[in-house]
Amino acid sequence: MTELRQRPSGAETTLRPRPDWGTTATDPFDPDREAVLALLFELHYARLLRLAAQLGADDAENIVAEAYYQLYRRWHCLRDPDAAPAYLRSVVCNLTRMRLRHLQAARKHIDPGTDPIAVASAESIALVRDDQRVLMDAVRQLPARQRQALVLRHWLGLREAEIATAMGISVGAVKSHTARAIAALTKMMEDRR
């Protein structure tokens, strides 16, 4: 069975493979895999859902579900079970990026007056304070890579190396995207005043 160990000071639970980890890769029902995936779901689902939503996904639940499904399918390829959360974040980022590209292409063929996504509900506008709404609008206007780097850094609190892994870019590119995003947001918020 898989061992579960707590990291000191309340950090995330780590997964330690048993000696024969991965020997049942062809077994369609591996109890260890099922248990570890259930634990990963319990520990990380809400964060991944927030990540997808912050990156601009209109169907965050489906994206996160697809990420878990991809991990389930490719479980036998995972070298270290402790890498599973990073793998899930990376898949969520990639799926969100692909979904946004698809929506951009689809919107080119829709009459702007009939686009339901472009019209915000009165309830959502009333619930969000003006400064927050303006900031979120400014974040949405950022290029996709800058928005992803900013959300991963400041919303999830990931380190630059983790962000680089999740986005599939270098640490220097993460620094550049983050700095440019903050500069653009600062300028947009100053222009508003």
C-alpha positions as CSV (number, residue, x, y, z in Angstrom):
1,M,0.0,0.0,0.0
2,T,1.0,3.6,-0.4
3,E,2.3,5.4,2.7
4,L,1.0,8.8,3.6
5,R,3.3,11.1,5.5
6,Q,2.6,14.5,6.9
7,R,5.2,17.2,6.3
8,P,6.1,19.3,9.4
9,S,4.2,22.5,10.2
10,G,0.9,21.6,8.4
11,A,2.2,21.5,4.9
12,E,0.7,19.2,2.2
13,T,0.6,15.5,2.7
14,T,3.2,13.7,0.7
15,L,2.8,10.4,-1.1
16,R,5.5,7.8,-0.7
17,P,5.5,4.8,-3.1
18,R,5.7,1.4,-1.8
19,P,8.6,-0.7,-3.1
20,D,6.6,-2.3,-5.9
21,W,5.1,1.0,-7.0
22,G,3.9,1.0,-10.6
23,T,4.1,-2.8,-11.2
24,T,0.4,-3.0,-11.8
25,A,0.4,-0.3,-14.6
26,T,-1.6,-2.5,-16.9
27,D,-4.1,-3.5,-14.2
28,P,-7.3,-1.5,-14.9
29,F,-8.2,-1.3,-11.2
30,D,-5.1,-0.7,-9.1
31,P,-6.3,-0.1,-5.5
32,D,-3.2,2.0,-4.7
33,R,-3.7,4.2,-7.7
34,E,-7.4,4.7,-6.8
35,A,-6.5,5.6,-3.2
36,V,-3.8,8.1,-4.1
37,L,-6.0,9.7,-6.8
38,A,-8.8,10.0,-4.3
39,L,-6.5,11.7,-1.8
40,L,-5.1,14.0,-4.6
41,F,-8.7,14.9,-5.4
42,E,-9.5,15.7,-1.8
43,L,-6.4,17.8,-1.3
44,H,-6.1,19.7,-4.6
45,Y,-9.5,19.9,-6.3
46,A,-10.6,23.3,-4.9
47,R,-7.2,24.9,-5.6
48,L,-7.2,23.6,-9.2
49,L,-10.8,24.8,-9.7
50,R,-9.8,28.3,-8.5
51,L,-6.7,28.2,-10.8
52,A,-8.8,27.4,-13.8
53,A,-11.3,30.1,-13.0
54,Q,-8.6,32.7,-12.4
55,L,-7.0,31.8,-15.7
56,G,-10.3,32.6,-17.4
57,A,-11.9,29.2,-18.0
58,D,-15.6,29.4,-18.5
59,D,-16.0,25.7,-17.6
60,A,-13.4,25.3,-14.8
61,E,-15.1,22.1,-13.4
62,N,-14.7,20.3,-16.8
63,I,-11.1,21.4,-17.1
64,V,-10.2,20.1,-13.7
65,A,-12.1,16.9,-14.3
66,E,-10.2,16.4,-17.5
67,A,-6.9,17.0,-15.7
68,Y,-7.7,14.3,-13.2
69,Y,-8.7,12.0,-16.0
70,Q,-5.4,12.6,-17.8
71,L,-3.5,11.8,-14.6
72,Y,-5.5,8.6,-14.1
73,R,-4.8,7.5,-17.7
74,R,-1.1,8.3,-17.5
75,W,-0.5,7.2,-13.9
76,H,1.9,4.5,-15.0
77,C,4.1,7.2,-16.7
78,L,4.4,9.2,-13.4
79,R,7.9,8.7,-12.0
80,D,7.2,10.2,-8.6
81,P,3.8,10.4,-7.1
82,D,4.8,13.7,-5.3
83,A,5.0,15.2,-8.8
84,A,1.2,14.6,-9.3
85,P,0.1,18.1,-8.0
86,A,2.5,19.8,-10.3
87,Y,1.4,17.6,-13.2
88,L,-2.3,18.5,-12.5
89,R,-1.5,22.3,-12.4
90,S,0.3,22.0,-15.7
91,V,-2.5,20.2,-17.3
92,V,-5.1,22.7,-16.0
93,C,-3.0,25.6,-17.4
94,N,-2.7,23.9,-20.8
95,L,-6.3,22.9,-21.0
96,T,-7.4,26.4,-20.0
97,R,-5.1,27.9,-22.6
98,M,-6.5,25.6,-25.3
99,R,-10.1,26.3,-24.2
100,L,-9.5,30.1,-24.4
101,R,-8.0,29.7,-27.9
102,H,-11.0,27.7,-29.0
103,L,-13.4,30.3,-27.6
104,Q,-11.5,33.1,-29.3
105,A,-11.9,31.3,-32.7
106,A,-15.5,30.6,-32.0
107,R,-16.3,34.2,-31.1
108,K,-15.0,35.4,-34.4
109,H,-18.0,33.8,-36.0
110,I,-20.6,35.1,-33.5
111,D,-22.5,38.4,-33.8
112,P,-21.2,40.6,-30.9
113,G,-24.8,41.6,-30.0
114,T,-25.7,37.9,-29.3
115,D,-22.6,36.8,-27.3
116,P,-23.9,35.7,-23.9
117,I,-20.4,35.7,-22.4
118,A,-19.9,39.4,-23.1
119,V,-22.9,40.4,-21.0
120,A,-22.4,40.2,-17.3
121,S,-25.4,39.6,-15.0
122,A,-26.7,42.4,-12.8
123,E,-26.2,40.2,-9.7
124,S,-22.5,39.6,-10.4
125,I,-21.9,43.3,-11.0
126,A,-23.7,44.2,-7.8
127,L,-21.7,41.7,-5.7
128,V,-18.2,42.7,-6.8
129,R,-16.9,46.0,-5.5
130,D,-15.8,48.5,-8.2
131,D,-12.1,48.3,-7.6
132,Q,-12.1,44.5,-7.7
133,R,-14.1,44.5,-10.9
134,V,-11.7,47.0,-12.5
135,L,-8.7,44.9,-11.4
136,M,-10.2,41.7,-12.7
137,D,-11.0,43.4,-16.0
138,A,-7.5,44.6,-16.2
139,V,-6.2,41.0,-15.4
140,R,-8.4,39.7,-18.2
141,Q,-6.9,42.1,-20.7
142,L,-3.4,40.8,-20.0
143,P,-1.9,38.5,-22.6
144,A,-2.5,34.8,-21.6
145,R,1.1,34.0,-20.5
146,Q,1.3,37.1,-18.4
147,R,-2.1,36.4,-16.8
148,Q,-1.1,32.8,-16.1
149,A,2.3,33.7,-14.5
150,L,0.6,36.4,-12.4
151,V,-2.2,34.0,-11.2
152,L,0.2,31.2,-10.4
153,R,2.5,33.5,-8.5
154,H,0.2,35.7,-6.6
155,W,-3.0,33.6,-6.3
156,L,-1.5,30.2,-5.7
157,G,1.7,31.4,-4.3
158,L,3.9,29.1,-6.4
159,R,7.7,29.7,-6.6
160,E,9.2,30.7,-10.0
161,A,10.6,27.2,-10.6
162,E,7.1,25.7,-10.0
163,I,5.5,28.2,-12.3
164,A,8.1,27.5,-15.0
165,T,7.3,23.8,-14.8
166,A,3.5,24.4,-14.9
167,M,3.7,26.7,-17.9
168,G,6.5,24.8,-19.7
169,I,8.8,27.9,-19.9
170,S,12.1,29.0,-18.3
171,V,12.4,30.7,-15.0
172,G,13.6,33.8,-16.7
173,A,10.5,33.9,-18.9
174,V,8.4,33.6,-15.7
175,K,10.1,36.6,-14.2
176,S,9.7,38.5,-17.4
177,H,6.0,37.7,-17.8
178,T,5.3,38.5,-14.1
179,A,7.1,41.8,-14.3
180,R,5.4,42.8,-17.5
181,A,2.0,41.9,-16.1
182,I,2.5,43.9,-12.9
183,A,3.7,46.9,-14.9
184,A,0.7,46.7,-17.2
185,L,-1.8,46.4,-14.3
186,T,-0.1,49.3,-12.5
187,K,-0.5,51.5,-15.6
188,M,-4.1,50.4,-16.2
189,M,-5.1,51.2,-12.6
190,E,-3.2,54.5,-12.6
191,D,-5.0,55.5,-15.9
192,R,-8.3,54.8,-14.2
193,R,-7.6,57.3,-11.5
